Amino acid sequence: MLENLLHAFLTLFITIDPVGVVPIFVTLTAGASPRSRIQTALTGTAVGAAILLIFGLFGEKLLAMLGITLAAFRVAGGILLFLIALEMLFSRRYARKSKTAQEFSTDGEDDDVAVFPLAFPLICGPGAITSIMLLMAENQSHPLVQTGILGMMLLVVAIGAALFVIASHLDHLVHPKIGDIVNRLLGMLLAALAIQFIFDGIRNYVEMVQ
């Protein structure tokens, strides 16, 4: 079980990428008071965690309603995660997220950034949703492990919240290069995990048709 939880933590930490989101959070909340920044950080991470929790608990039922097999979802999810890994390796993911944040912050609206774009899609993006659904589906016969996976997701989001709160007071020390270096390192790990998801999906499909 410990191995499964460690695998879940690493997968979710890489796909949620709280470290990479920190510089973007600082940009989104530039000019706000530390108290306002902290409130935005806590609200955004809470909403992101709630969305991931919903997909983790009911994602498998949604697949069944749509007639999508777990094998097909594993292959599709693996491909999606691999593409995200390529973006991380070549620093395109941070640039894309930064562009989204910049467009939102300059569109003249006064809406709270906690829900969009912080909670979604920066924290709870397609990669994170895919990961939580795959991890839960792979352990559908082990409720205790599934509970642990949800706990790991909450832990990763809590780490993100802590980093955002720290950045609210130390934003002058946060440099985009930090997120870039971490993204490249984690991107390599995510690429390997994505390939493993694809292999598992193909193996499951072969077992189904035999």
C-alpha positions in Angstrom: 0.0 0.0 0.0 2.9 2.4 0.8 4.2 1.9 -2.7 0.8 2.7 -4.2 0.5 5.9 -2.1 4.0 7.0 -3.0 3.3 6.4 -6.7 0.0 8.4 -6.3 1.8 11.3 -4.5 4.5 11.6 -7.2 2.0 11.4 -10.0 -0.3 14.0 -8.6 2.6 16.3 -7.5 4.0 16.3 -11.0 0.6 16.9 -12.8 -0.8 19.4 -10.3 2.7 21.0 -10.3 2.3 23.4 -7.3 5.9 24.6 -7.6 5.4 25.6 -11.2 2.2 27.5 -10.4 3.8 29.7 -7.7 5.4 32.3 -10.1 2.1 32.5 -12.0 0.2 33.0 -8.7 2.5 35.8 -7.8 1.8 37.4 -11.2 -2.0 37.0 -10.9 -2.1 38.6 -7.5 0.4 41.3 -8.1 -0.6 44.5 -6.3 -2.9 42.8 -3.9 -2.3 42.9 -0.1 -0.7 39.8 1.6 -4.1 39.1 3.3 -5.9 39.2 0.0 -3.3 37.0 -1.6 -3.6 34.4 1.2 -7.4 34.4 0.8 -7.0 33.8 -2.9 -4.5 31.0 -2.3 -6.7 29.2 0.2 -9.9 29.6 -1.9 -8.2 28.6 -5.1 -6.7 25.4 -3.7 -9.9 24.5 -1.9 -11.9 24.8 -5.1 -9.2 22.8 -7.0 -9.2 20.1 -4.4 -13.0 19.9 -4.5 -13.0 19.4 -8.3 -10.4 16.7 -8.2 -12.3 15.0 -5.4 -15.4 14.9 -7.5 -13.6 13.4 -10.4 -11.8 10.9 -8.2 -15.0 9.7 -6.6 -17.3 9.7 -9.6 -15.0 9.7 -12.6 -15.3 5.9 -13.1 -19.1 6.1 -13.1 -18.9 8.8 -15.7 -16.8 6.6 -17.9 -19.2 3.7 -17.5 -22.1 6.0 -18.5 -20.3 7.1 -21.6 -19.4 3.5 -22.5 -15.6 4.1 -22.2 -13.5 1.2 -21.0 -10.8 1.7 -18.5 -8.2 0.4 -20.9 -9.1 3.0 -23.5 -9.1 5.7 -20.8 -5.6 4.6 -19.6 -4.2 4.8 -23.1 -5.8 8.2 -23.8 -4.8 9.5 -20.4 -1.2 8.2 -20.9 -1.0 10.1 -24.2 -2.3 13.3 -22.6 0.1 13.0 -19.8 3.0 12.4 -22.2 2.1 15.5 -24.1 2.1 17.5 -20.9 5.5 15.9 -20.0 6.9 17.2 -23.4 5.6 20.7 -22.6 7.3 20.5 -19.2 10.6 19.3 -20.7 10.7 22.0 -23.2 9.4 24.7 -20.9 6.2 25.2 -23.0 3.8 24.4 -20.1 5.0 27.4 -18.0 4.8 29.7 -21.0 1.3 28.6 -21.9 0.1 29.0 -18.3 1.7 32.3 -18.0 0.0 33.5 -21.2 -3.3 32.4 -19.8 -2.7 34.3 -16.6 -1.5 37.4 -18.4 -4.6 37.4 -20.7 -6.9 37.0 -17.7 -5.1 39.8 -15.7 -5.3 42.3 -18.6 -8.8 41.7 -19.8 -10.2 44.5 -17.6 -12.4 42.3 -15.5 -12.6 42.5 -11.7 -13.5 38.8 -11.0 -11.8 36.9 -8.3 -8.9 34.9 -9.8 -9.1 32.2 -7.2 -11.6 30.0 -9.2 -10.4 30.9 -12.6 -7.7 30.6 -13.6 -6.0 29.5 -10.3 -8.2 26.6 -9.3 -9.0 25.7 -12.9 -7.0 25.2 -15.1 -3.8 26.0 -13.2 -4.2 23.6 -10.2 -6.9 21.3 -11.5 -6.0 20.9 -15.2 -6.6 18.0 -17.6 -3.4 16.2 -16.4 -4.4 16.3 -12.8 -8.0 15.2 -13.5 -6.7 12.4 -15.7 -4.3 11.3 -13.1 -6.7 11.1 -10.2 -9.2 9.2 -12.3 -6.6 6.7 -13.4 -5.2 6.2 -10.0 -8.7 5.6 -8.5 -9.7 3.3 -11.3 -6.5 1.2 -10.9 -7.4 0.5 -7.3 -11.1 0.1 -7.6 -11.0 -3.1 -5.6 -9.0 -1.5 -2.7 -11.1 1.1 -1.0 -8.4 1.7 1.6 -5.9 2.5 -1.1 -8.4 4.8 -2.8 -8.9 6.7 0.4 -5.1 7.0 0.7 -4.9 8.3 -2.9 -7.5 11.0 -2.1 -5.4 11.8 0.9 -2.3 12.2 -1.2 -4.2 14.5 -3.5 -5.2 16.7 -0.6 -1.6 16.7 0.7 -0.3 17.9 -2.7 -2.9 20.6 -2.8 -2.1 21.6 0.8 1.6 21.9 -0.2 0.5 24.1 -3.0 -1.5 26.3 -0.6 1.5 26.6 1.7 3.8 27.6 -1.2 1.3 30.2 -2.3 1.0 31.6 1.2 4.8 31.8 1.5 5.1 33.4 -1.9 2.5 36.0 -0.8 5.2 37.3 1.7 8.3 36.5 -0.3 7.3 37.2 -3.8 10.5 39.1 -4.5 12.4 35.9 -4.0 10.3 33.9 -6.4 12.0 33.7 -9.8 10.4 32.1 -12.9 13.7 30.1 -13.5 13.0 28.1 -10.3 9.7 26.8 -11.7 11.4 26.2 -15.1 14.1 24.0 -13.6 11.7 22.0 -11.4 9.3 21.5 -14.4 12.1 20.1 -16.5 13.1 17.6 -13.8 9.5 16.5 -13.1 8.7 16.4 -16.8 11.1 13.5 -17.3 9.4 11.5 -14.5 5.9 12.3 -15.9 7.0 11.0 -19.3 7.9 7.7 -17.8 4.7 7.5 -15.8 2.7 8.3 -19.0 4.3 5.5 -21.0 3.5 3.1 -18.1 -0.1 4.2 -18.2 -0.2 3.5 -22.0 1.5 0.0 -21.6 -1.0 -0.9 -18.8 -4.0 0.2 -21.0 -2.7 -1.9 -24.0 -2.1 -4.9 -21.7 -5.6 -4.6 -20.2 -7.2 -4.4 -23.7 -5.3 -7.5 -24.9 -6.6 -9.3 -21.8 -10.1 -8.2 -22.5 -10.2 -9.5 -26.1 -8.5 -12.8 -25.4 
